[in-house]
Amino acid sequence: MKKKYLIASAPLSLGIISLMISRIVDSSVGSDGMLHEPLFFLIPLGFLFLFSGIIALLFVGLGSALNKKKKIS
C-alpha cells in the first residue's frame, strides 16, 4: 500500500526539484535586452510533473478511500 503512494508522489518530488534547480541556475540579461535562461525547459517540465503528481496522488487517495469504504460495507 505504501508503494503506490511512493510511486504516485515521485512526479510531485521531481517537479519540485526541477523548479528548484531552475531557480538556482543564474539567468542573465544580454546587452540587447534578451533574457538568457540556460535551463528554461525545467520550468514547464517542473509544472507538468507537479500537476501530474497532484493528480496521481488524488486518484490513489480516492481509490484507496473508496476501496476501504467498500470493504467496511
Backbone as JSON Lines, residues from 0, in Angstrom:
{"i":0,"aa":"M","n":[0.82,-1.19,0.0],"ca":[0.0,0.0,0.0],"c":[0.86,1.26,0.0]}
{"i":1,"aa":"K","n":[1.94,1.24,0.74],"ca":[2.82,2.4,0.78],"c":[3.53,2.6,-0.55]}
{"i":2,"aa":"K","n":[3.74,1.51,-1.29],"ca":[4.48,1.59,-2.54],"c":[3.72,2.41,-3.58]}
{"i":3,"aa":"K","n":[2.39,2.29,-3.62],"ca":[1.64,3.05,-4.61],"c":[1.65,4.54,-4.29]}
{"i":4,"aa":"Y","n":[1.7,4.91,-3.02],"ca":[1.82,6.32,-2.67],"c":[3.2,6.86,-3.02]}
{"i":5,"aa":"L","n":[4.21,6.03,-2.87],"ca":[5.57,6.43,-3.23],"c":[5.68,6.65,-4.73]}
{"i":6,"aa":"I","n":[5.1,5.75,-5.5],"ca":[5.13,5.88,-6.96],"c":[4.32,7.09,-7.41]}
{"i":7,"aa":"A","n":[3.2,7.35,-6.77],"ca":[2.35,8.48,-7.15],"c":[2.97,9.81,-6.75]}
{"i":8,"aa":"S","n":[3.79,9.82,-5.7],"ca":[4.41,11.08,-5.28],"c":[5.73,11.36,-5.97]}
{"i":9,"aa":"A","n":[6.24,10.43,-6.75],"ca":[7.51,10.63,-7.46],"c":[7.44,11.81,-8.44]}
{"i":10,"aa":"P","n":[6.38,11.94,-9.27],"ca":[6.33,13.12,-10.15],"c":[6.25,14.43,-9.37]}
{"i":11,"aa":"L","n":[5.6,14.41,-8.23],"ca":[5.49,15.61,-7.41],"c":[6.87,16.06,-6.94]}
{"i":12,"aa":"S","n":[7.66,15.12,-6.45],"ca":[9.01,15.47,-5.98],"c":[9.91,15.86,-7.15]}
{"i":13,"aa":"L","n":[9.76,15.21,-8.3],"ca":[10.54,15.6,-9.48],"c":[10.2,17.02,-9.93]}
{"i":14,"aa":"G","n":[8.94,17.38,-9.84],"ca":[8.52,18.74,-10.19],"c":[9.11,19.78,-9.26]}
{"i":15,"aa":"I","n":[9.11,19.49,-7.98],"ca":[9.69,20.43,-7.01],"c":[11.18,20.57,-7.24]}
{"i":16,"aa":"I","n":[11.86,19.46,-7.48],"ca":[13.31,19.5,-7.73],"c":[13.6,20.28,-9.01]}
{"i":17,"aa":"S","n":[12.82,20.07,-10.07],"ca":[13.04,20.79,-11.33],"c":[12.87,22.29,-11.16]}
{"i":18,"aa":"L","n":[11.83,22.68,-10.43],"ca":[11.61,24.12,-10.21],"c":[12.69,24.73,-9.33]}
{"i":19,"aa":"M","n":[13.18,23.97,-8.35],"ca":[14.26,24.49,-7.51],"c":[15.55,24.66,-8.31]}
{"i":20,"aa":"I","n":[15.86,23.71,-9.16],"ca":[17.07,23.81,-9.98],"c":[16.97,24.98,-10.95]}
{"i":21,"aa":"S","n":[15.79,25.2,-11.52],"ca":[15.64,26.32,-12.45],"c":[15.79,27.66,-11.74]}
{"i":22,"aa":"R","n":[15.47,27.72,-10.45],"ca":[15.65,28.96,-9.69],"c":[17.1,29.17,-9.27]}
{"i":23,"aa":"I","n":[17.84,28.09,-9.05],"ca":[19.22,28.19,-8.6],"c":[20.14,28.65,-9.72]}
{"i":24,"aa":"V","n":[19.92,28.15,-10.94],"ca":[20.79,28.48,-12.07],"c":[20.62,29.95,-12.41]}
{"i":25,"aa":"D","n":[21.75,30.61,-12.62],"ca":[21.74,32.05,-12.9],"c":[21.23,32.33,-14.31]}
{"i":26,"aa":"S","n":[20.31,33.26,-14.4],"ca":[19.87,33.76,-15.69],"c":[20.42,35.17,-15.83]}
{"i":27,"aa":"S","n":[20.65,35.58,-17.06],"ca":[21.23,36.9,-17.28],"c":[20.49,37.61,-18.39]}
{"i":28,"aa":"V","n":[20.61,38.92,-18.39],"ca":[20.01,39.74,-19.42],"c":[21.14,40.26,-20.29]}
{"i":29,"aa":"G","n":[21.05,40.0,-21.59],"ca":[22.08,40.44,-22.52],"c":[22.02,41.93,-22.75]}
{"i":30,"aa":"S","n":[23.02,42.44,-23.46],"ca":[23.08,43.88,-23.73],"c":[21.94,44.34,-24.63]}
{"i":31,"aa":"D","n":[21.37,43.42,-25.39],"ca":[20.25,43.77,-26.27],"c":[18.9,43.62,-25.56]}
{"i":32,"aa":"G","n":[18.9,43.25,-24.29],"ca":[17.66,43.11,-23.52],"c":[17.06,41.72,-23.57]}
{"i":33,"aa":"M","n":[17.77,40.78,-24.16],"ca":[17.28,39.4,-24.27],"c":[17.63,38.63,-23.0]}
{"i":34,"aa":"L","n":[16.65,37.9,-22.49],"ca":[16.88,37.08,-21.3],"c":[17.53,35.77,-21.71]}
{"i":35,"aa":"H","n":[18.63,35.41,-21.06],"ca":[19.34,34.16,-21.32],"c":[19.14,33.23,-20.13]}
{"i":36,"aa":"E","n":[18.29,32.25,-20.31],"ca":[17.96,31.27,-19.28],"c":[18.47,29.92,-19.76]}
{"i":37,"aa":"P","n":[19.59,29.42,-19.19],"ca":[20.19,28.19,-19.72],"c":[19.32,26.94,-19.54]}
{"i":38,"aa":"L","n":[18.56,26.85,-18.49],"ca":[17.75,25.66,-18.23],"c":[16.26,26.0,-18.24]}
{"i":39,"aa":"F","n":[15.84,26.72,-19.29],"ca":[14.44,27.15,-19.36],"c":[13.48,25.97,-19.42]}
{"i":40,"aa":"F","n":[13.89,24.87,-20.04],"ca":[13.0,23.72,-20.21],"c":[12.56,23.12,-18.87]}
{"i":41,"aa":"L","n":[13.3,23.4,-17.79],"ca":[12.93,22.85,-16.49],"c":[11.68,23.51,-15.91]}
{"i":42,"aa":"I","n":[11.37,24.71,-16.33],"ca":[10.2,25.41,-15.77],"c":[8.9,24.74,-16.21]}
{"i":43,"aa":"P","n":[8.62,24.59,-17.52],"ca":[7.37,23.9,-17.88],"c":[7.38,22.43,-17.5]}
{"i":44,"aa":"L","n":[8.55,21.8,-17.56],"ca":[8.65,20.4,-17.16],"c":[8.35,20.23,-15.67]}
{"i":45,"aa":"G","n":[8.83,21.16,-14.87],"ca":[8.57,21.13,-13.43],"c":[7.09,21.27,-13.12]}
{"i":46,"aa":"F","n":[6.42,22.21,-13.8],"ca":[4.99,22.38,-13.58],"c":[4.2,21.17,-14.06]}
{"i":47,"aa":"L","n":[4.63,20.57,-15.16],"ca":[3.97,19.37,-15.66],"c":[4.09,18.23,-14.65]}
{"i":48,"aa":"F","n":[5.28,18.01,-14.13],"ca":[5.48,16.98,-13.1],"c":[4.69,17.31,-11.84]}
{"i":49,"aa":"L","n":[4.68,18.56,-11.45],"ca":[3.97,18.97,-10.24],"c":[2.48,18.67,-10.34]}
{"i":50,"aa":"F","n":[1.86,19.09,-11.41],"ca":[0.42,18.87,-11.56],"c":[0.08,17.39,-11.78]}
{"i":51,"aa":"S","n":[0.92,16.68,-12.51],"ca":[0.64,15.25,-12.7],"c":[0.82,14.48,-11.39]}
{"i":52,"aa":"G","n":[1.75,14.91,-10.54],"ca":[1.91,14.28,-9.23],"c":[0.72,14.53,-8.33]}
{"i":53,"aa":"I","n":[0.18,15.74,-8.39],"ca":[-1.0,16.06,-7.59],"c":[-2.19,15.22,-8.05]}
{"i":54,"aa":"I","n":[-2.38,15.13,-9.36],"ca":[-3.48,14.32,-9.91],"c":[-3.32,12.86,-9.53]}
{"i":55,"aa":"A","n":[-2.09,12.34,-9.64],"ca":[-1.85,10.93,-9.31],"c":[-2.13,10.66,-7.83]}
{"i":56,"aa":"L","n":[-1.69,11.55,-6.95],"ca":[-1.96,11.36,-5.53],"c":[-3.45,11.43,-5.22]}
{"i":57,"aa":"L","n":[-4.17,12.31,-5.91],"ca":[-5.61,12.39,-5.7],"c":[-6.3,11.09,-6.13]}
{"i":58,"aa":"F","n":[-5.91,10.56,-7.29],"ca":[-6.52,9.31,-7.75],"c":[-6.19,8.15,-6.82]}
{"i":59,"aa":"V","n":[-4.95,8.06,-6.38],"ca":[-4.57,6.97,-5.48],"c":[-5.28,7.11,-4.14]}
{"i":60,"aa":"G","n":[-5.37,8.32,-3.63],"ca":[-6.04,8.54,-2.36],"c":[-7.53,8.26,-2.43]}
{"i":61,"aa":"L","n":[-8.18,8.74,-3.5],"ca":[-9.6,8.48,-3.65],"c":[-9.88,6.99,-3.88]}
{"i":62,"aa":"G","n":[-9.03,6.35,-4.66],"ca":[-9.21,4.91,-4.88],"c":[-9.04,4.12,-3.6]}
{"i":63,"aa":"S","n":[-8.09,4.52,-2.78],"ca":[-7.87,3.84,-1.51],"c":[-9.03,4.08,-0.56]}
{"i":64,"aa":"A","n":[-9.56,5.3,-0.55],"ca":[-10.69,5.61,0.34],"c":[-11.94,4.85,-0.1]}
{"i":65,"aa":"L","n":[-12.17,4.77,-1.39],"ca":[-13.34,4.04,-1.88],"c":[-13.19,2.55,-1.63]}
{"i":66,"aa":"N","n":[-11.98,2.03,-1.77],"ca":[-11.73,0.63,-1.52],"c":[-11.95,0.29,-0.04]}
{"i":67,"aa":"K","n":[-11.5,1.19,0.82],"ca":[-11.67,0.96,2.26],"c":[-13.15,1.02,2.63]}
{"i":68,"aa":"K","n":[-13.89,1.93,2.02],"ca":[-15.31,2.05,2.3],"c":[-16.07,0.83,1.81]}
{"i":69,"aa":"K","n":[-15.63,0.27,0.66],"ca":[-16.29,-0.92,0.11],"c":[-16.04,-2.13,1.0]}
{"i":70,"aa":"K","n":[-14.85,-2.23,1.6],"ca":[-14.52,-3.36,2.46],"c":[-15.32,-3.3,3.78]}
{"i":71,"aa":"I","n":[-15.61,-2.09,4.25],"ca":[-16.36,-1.93,5.5],"c":[-17.82,-2.33,5.3]}
{"i":72,"aa":"S","n":[-18.38,-1.97,4.16],"ca":[-19.8,-2.26,3.9],"c":[-20.08,-3.7,3.67]}
